[in-house]
């Protein structure tokens, strides 16, 4: 486990607080020694990059605006459905229009580097990586922040 964690740290592709938590958990479980823990924590702090470890105010605002836009879109769609039903009832009709079904989300969206456990991938999640589709096969409850090239054990290529 020590070598895997060290490789991820050396790649620079991690979020600092998430990596520090992983190091501590692995030490508590006995997967790494206290000396390895100390070494990995120092290395993680040394190699951490601000763009991966501390989202800037603008990116946080952009993320919140995306969530808000999704919420507004859902509320607007519901409001339109209610208005259509109200209009049909006012006109004395008994045929209530069927609401438009929401499009199903893409099962295999393009891989996006997670910034922490809140947007990590979990068992059963699908991604598209370098034009290929993959299913996450990590153990239940394990947050995956690595792409299939960095940690292939947690990904299974989907054969079409």
N, C-alpha and C positions, 0 to 999 in steps of 0.2 A: 504494500500500500504506500510505503514511503516513496518509492520510485515513481509511482503514478502521480502522487501529489506534487512531487518535485518537478516532474515534467510539465504539469499544468502551470505551475508557478513560473517556470522558465519560459513558457510560451507567452506569458503576460496576458493571457486571455481569461481573466477571472475578476470577480468583484471581491475586494479586500475583506470586508466583514464576513461575507459568505465563506471565503477560503479559511479565515481564522476559525470560524465555527467548525468547519469540516476537520481542520487539524486537531482541534481540541477534542472533538467527538472520537476521532480515531485513536487519540492517546488514551482517553477514558476507556474505550473498548479494548485497549491493549494491542491494537493493530500497529502502533508505532511506539517507540520508547520515549521517555521524557527528554532525552538528549535530542532525538530526532524532532520532537515537537518544538523544542527551543530553536533548533536550526531552521525548521520550516517556517516558523512564525517570523523569524528575522528575515529570511529570504523573501517571504511573501510581502512583508512591509517594504523591503528594498525594491522589489520589482513591480510593485503596484503602480498602475497608471491612473491618473485622475479621471480620464474618460471612461474607464471600466469600473472605477471604484466609487466615484462620487458624481452622480448625475448632476449636471449644472442646472441652475434655476430654469433656464429656457427649456431644456429637455423635459424637466418635470412639468412645467406649464404645458408644453406640447402634448405630453402624455395625458394630462388631465383634460385638455381640450378634446382629444380624441374620444375619451370616455364620455365626456359631456355630449359630444356630437352623436355618439351611438345612442345615448339615453334619449336625447331630443328626437332622434329619428324614430325610435320605438314609440315614444309618447305621441308624436305626430301621426304615426300610422294608426294607433289606437283611436285617436281623436277622429280621424277620417272614417274609420269603421263605425264609430258611434253615430257620427253625423249621417252616414248612409242609412243606417238602421232607423234613425229618428225620422229621416225624410220619407222612407218607405212606409213607416207606420202612420205618419201624418197624411200621406196620400191614400190611406185606407188599404194599402196593399198588405198582403199576408206573406208575400215572398220577401224574406229578409235576405239581402245580398250576402253571399259568402265572402268573408274577408280574404284578401289576397294572401296566399301562403308565403311565409318568409322563406327566402332562399336558404338552403342548407349551407352551413359553413363548409369551406373546403377542408376535407379530411387530411389533406397533405399540403398545408401552406408552406411557403418558403421558410427555411430555417432562419430564425432570428436569434442572435446571441442573447441569452438571458442575462439580466443584471442581478438576479438573486432568486430566492426560492419562490417569490410571488409570480414570476413569469417563466419559471423553469419548466422543463418537460417531465412528464411522469408516465408510468407504465400505461400503454394503450394510446398515447399521443402519437400522431403521425406528422411527418415533416417531409419536405422535399429538399434534398441536399445535392448540389451539383447535378441537377436534372434527374436524380433517382429518388424514389419514394422509400421511406424508412418508417418502421414502427418502433416506438420506445419499448424495450423489454427489460427495463431496470426493475429491481425488486419493488414491491408495493411500498409506497411512501418515500422512495428515494428520489430526490430532486436532481434532474440531469441538466447540467449547464454546458456540457461538452458536445460538440458535433460528432458525427460518425467517424470522421478521420481521427479526431483526438481521443475518443474513447469508444471504439467499435463494439466492446462487450455489451454496451447498453442499447445497441441499435441492431435491428434486423431489416435487411433490404427486402422490400416487397417485390415479389416476382409477379409480373403481370402477364 
